């Protein structure tokens, strides 16, 4: 009934392809095909030229493939080298440094190893030791404040209002609503802190306990990012102890209590080293009326956890725990150094947008190279000396003000 031997229109083309030394795998090979029957045939010269062009395309593709293979091989080699380095560092940290923490933490060899980044399985322990526990918080104390937080949540669910809600704590954004909202915005791509995620309740507990522990500070937007990073590296009670002590450091307390006068002193100190290290970019920012608060506030509030890729942010934390607040501002200058040429081509709006949303593929090694090339010395004065001099100026201004004299 059906003529199964009816020739297919595509057979001649297939026949032609069989005469080739290979089966064309893409449209690239179409250049070798004969023209349709209704068009003039290719001349020998044109066919030869097409064959040459095709050979060049194939050679170029092979070259790209080889380059890609070499790149992957190099990346694999670097990865193995990095893993070996981490494994070796882990042995040194666990067997030598941690058992002798107080005597070894300041040694040059240890500080150099610290700079390279802490192995993930000792990171939390080193952070805890470096941050310290000046507040003498215990696991039991955490449980007490966690119970108070749970009572508040229960009351909030039942009545729609918090039990002990004074105007001061409201001013400090300690409402449960804000904590809930902020948790939903904490590392959303990971989906481990959002409702239903494995760390949602833990993060909620830690932040709730802190608002009960420090009602004078309350909850401030951005805290959830810091707490989340600690939760990823420490057990619950240890994370709370590190969190409370970290936020109690002078710089963090200034920012989280929104002490405008002292924040301005930090910005002024930052600008001293900005001008010293990156004069061209400093002048460009000045002429664009771009002040440090436009980008530094977010960086400092979240300790770079919101602005940098998580692995890079953790490495910044490693050295921040080693060097203190100075390193936060040095990191800021490192970021500006890394993108200096790009930023010099931008206007106010584009700079502000760029620094608010930094590239997601920021290379860790290049950033740390830029940070290493940033000198925190100005006229033989270190960061702390510059900052203290600015504080003295502030005190002198206060003492010479008419209100102080009259009193």
N, C-alpha and C positions, 0 to 999 in steps of 0.2 A: 504493500500500500504506500509506504513511504520510500522514496529513493535515498537510501543511506549513503550512496556513493556520489551524491551530488557534490561537485567541487565547491569548497568554501572560498569566498573572495579573499580571505586572509592567507590562503595557502601559498600564493606566490611570494608574499612577504616572508613567510616562515621559511620558504625554500631559500630565499636570499640570505636570511640570517644563518642558516645552516652552513653556508659557504664561508661565513666569517670564522675567525679563529676562536671566538668567544661568543657568549650570549649577552647582548647588551642588557645592562642592569638598570639603566636610567635613561632619562631623556637626553642625556649627554651624548649617548651613542646614536641618536637619531640623525646626527650630522652625516653618518656613514650610509644611511638609507638612500636607495634610488628614489627619484621623484615619481609621483603618480603618473600613470600612463598618458593622461591628458596633458602633461607638461613636457617641455623639451628635456631630453636626457642630459645628465651631467657630462661635461667634457672630461677627458682623461686628466687634464691639468687641474680642473676643479675638484675631481674625486681625490686626486693626490693631495691637494691642499687641505681638503676636509679630513683626510686620513692623518695628515701631519698635525692639524689643529686638535684632532681627537687624541692623538698620542701625547700631545703637550698637556691636554686636560687630565688625562690619566696619570701622567708623570707628576703633575701638580697635586692631584688627589692623593697619590702614594706618598708624596713628600709631606702633605698635611697629616696623613695617617701615622707616618713615622715620627713626626714631630709630637703628635698627640700621645703616641705610645711612649716616647722618651720622657714626656712630661709626666705621664702616669707613673712610669718607673721611678722617676726622681721623687715624686710625691710619696710613693710607697716606701722608698728608701728613707726619706725624711721622717715618715711616720714611724717606721721601725726604729730609727735612731732616737726619735722623741720618746717612744715607748720604753726603749732600753734606758734612756736617761732618767725617765720617771721612776722606773723600777729600781735603778741604782740609788736615786735620791731618796726613795721611800725607805730603803735599807738604812741609809745614813740618818734620816730623821728619826726613824723608830729605834734604832740601836744605839745611836750616839747622842743626838741633840736633845730629843724629848726627855730621856732619863736624866740629863744634866742641863735642863733648861736654863736655870738662873745663871750658871757659870758660862754657858756657851752662846746664849742668844745674841750677845754683842760682838762676838768674834767675827773677824773679817770674812773668814771662810764660810761661816753660817749666813752672814748677810748677803754674800755673793750667791749662795745657793738659793736663798730666799727670793732674791731678785728674779731668778729664772722661773719662778712659779712653784707653788707648793703642790706635791702629789695629792690628787683628790682624796685619798683615804687618810691623809694626816691634816688636811686643810682645816677642818673644823676644830681639831684639837689645838693646832697652832693659833688659830684665830682666838679661841677662848683664852689661851694663856697670854697672848699678846694684848688683848683687850683688858683682861684682868677682871677682878670682881671687887672694886673699891666699895661698892654698895652693900657688900656682904649678903647678897641674896642667896637663899637656899631653895632647894626643891620644895620644901614644906611651905615656904613663904609664897612661892609661885602657886601652889595648890590653894592657899588661902585666898589669894586675889582672883584666881580662876573661879572659885566658888562664888565670890562676890559678883563676878561678871555674869555667871550663869543665873544668879538671882535677879540681876538687872534685866537679862534677856527674858526670863520668865515673866517678870513684871511687865515688861514692854509688850510681850505677846498677849498678856491677859488684859492690860488696860490701854495699851497703845502709847503709853508714856513711860519714861524711865523713873525709877523709884527716887533716886537722889539726884535730881537734875538742877543744879544752881546755874545762875546766869554766866558765871565764870567758865564752867566747863562747856557750856553751850558755845561761848565765845571761842573756845579753843577747839572747836569742831570735834568734840568727843561723842557725837551722836552715833548710835548704832547704825543708822541709815547710811552715814558716810563710810563707815567701815565696810558695810555690805557692798556699797557701790564700788569702793576702791578695790576690794578683793576681786570683784568681777573683772577689773581692768588690770590685774596683776599677771604678767607674762601670759596673755591669752593664747599665744600659739602653743604653749605647752599643755594647756587645758588640764592642769593638775590642781590649780587653786580655785577654779570656778566651781559653782554649785554642782555637786555630783562627782567632782574630782577627788582623788585620794588625799589631798592635803588641804582641802577647803576648810574642814572643821578645825584642823590644827592651827591654821593661820588665823581663823576667826577667834579661837581660844586665846592665842598668844596676844593678839591685839586688844581683845576685850580685857584680859588680865592687866595689860599695861595701862589702859585708861583708868582702871581702878587703883593701880599702884601709883600712878602719877596724874591725879586729876588736875593738878596745876598746869600740866602740859596737855593732857588729853590726847585725842587722836588728831594727827595732822596728815593731810594728804601726802602720799609718797612713802609713809612709814611702812605700808604693806610690802613694798618692794624689798626694803631692807630686811624685814622679818622673814619674807619668803626665802631669800638667799640663805639666811641663817638656818631656817628649817630644812633646807636641802642638804645642809652640811653637818647638822648637830641634832642630838636628841631633843625632845620637846622642852624639858626644864632647862637644859644647857643653852638652848636657843634663846629662851626668855632671859636668862641671866646675861648672856652676851648682848642681847638687844637692849636691855635696860641700861647696862653699863656703857654701851656704845653711844646711845642717845644722851648719856650724861656727860660725854666729853664736851669741853668748852665750845668748840666750833658747832657741833651738832645741836647743842642746847641753844646757842644763839639763833640758829636758823629755825629750829622747830618751835621756839618761843616767839619767833618773828620779832627779834630785837633789832629794829631798823637801824638805830645808831651804830651798833656793833657790826651789823651786816655791811654797812657802808665802809667801815674800817677794813673789813676783810676784802671788799672789792677794791679799795684804795691800795692795799698791800699787793693784791693780785696785779693791778695796773703798773705798779713799780717794776715788777719782774717781767710783765708783758712788754713794756717799753724797752727794757734791758735786753731781752732775748729776741724780740721780733719787731724792731722799730718801724719797718715799712708797713707791716700789717697793723701795728698799733696806730700809726698816723692815719691809715685808711679807715680804721674803725672810728677814730676821733672825727675825721672829716665827714663820716657818714652818721655822726651822732649815735653810734651804737655802743651802749654802755654794758658792762659785764653782767648786770642783773638780768639782762634779757636772755642769757644762756646759762650763766653760772648757777642761778637759783635751782633750776631743775636738776642740774648735774650734782650739786652738793646735797640737795634734799634727798635724792635717791641713791647717793653714793655711786653714781654712774650706772646703776643696775637697769635703769629704764632707757638710757641713751646708748649704751654699748652692747654688743653681743654678749650673752651671759658668760661665756668662757673667758672673754676679754675682761669683763667687769670683775670676775672672780680673781683674775690675776692682778688687777688694780687693787682689789681689797687686800690681797696678799701683802703688797708693798705698803699700802696704807696702814695695815696693822704693824708693820715694821717701823715706818717713818712718821706716822701721825698725820695731823691735818695738813702739813706742808705738802704732802704728796697728792692730796686732792687737787690743790691749785697747780701743782707741777703737771699733773695729768691733763688738766684743762689747757695748759700752755702746750703740752705735747700734741694734743688734738689740733690746736690752732696751727702748730708748726707742720703737722702732717698734711693739712689741707691749705696751707698758706697761699700757694699759687692759685688755687681755685678761688679762694675767698677774695683775693686781690682783684679778681675780675668781676666781683658781684657788687650790687648796690645794697642798701639797708634791708629792704624786704627780703631779698634772696639770701643774704647772709643769715638773717634771723630764722628764716625757714630751714636753711641748710643745717644750722647748729641745733635747731630744735629736733630735726630728724636726720641724724647722722647716717652715713651709708651703712647698710646692714652687713656688708662684706669687709668691714674694717680689718686690715691685716694686723694681727697681734704683734708680730715681731717688728714691723715698721713703726707701729705706734710706740712701742717700748724703746726703739732706737731714737725716736724723736724726743721721748721723755728723758732719755739718758743724755741727750744733747742740750737739754734745757738746764741752765745753771741757776740755782736759787741763791745767787749772791749778787748784791747790789751795793757798790761802793764799799766792799769788804764787810757788808752786813748781811747776815743770814735772814731767812724768812721771819723767825721769831723776833729778831732785833728790829726789823722794819715794822712788824706789826705792833710791837711794844712801844716803839717811838710814836706811832700813830695814836695809840691809846693814851700816851702821855700828853700829846697835843690836845686830845679830847678833854683830859682832866684839867689842863691849863685853861682851856676855853671855859669850862664850867666854873673854875675858881675865880676867873676874871669877869664873869658875868655880873651885871648890876644886882640881880636878885640875891646872889650869894653874898656880895659885899654888904648889902643892906641888912641881911640877916646876921 
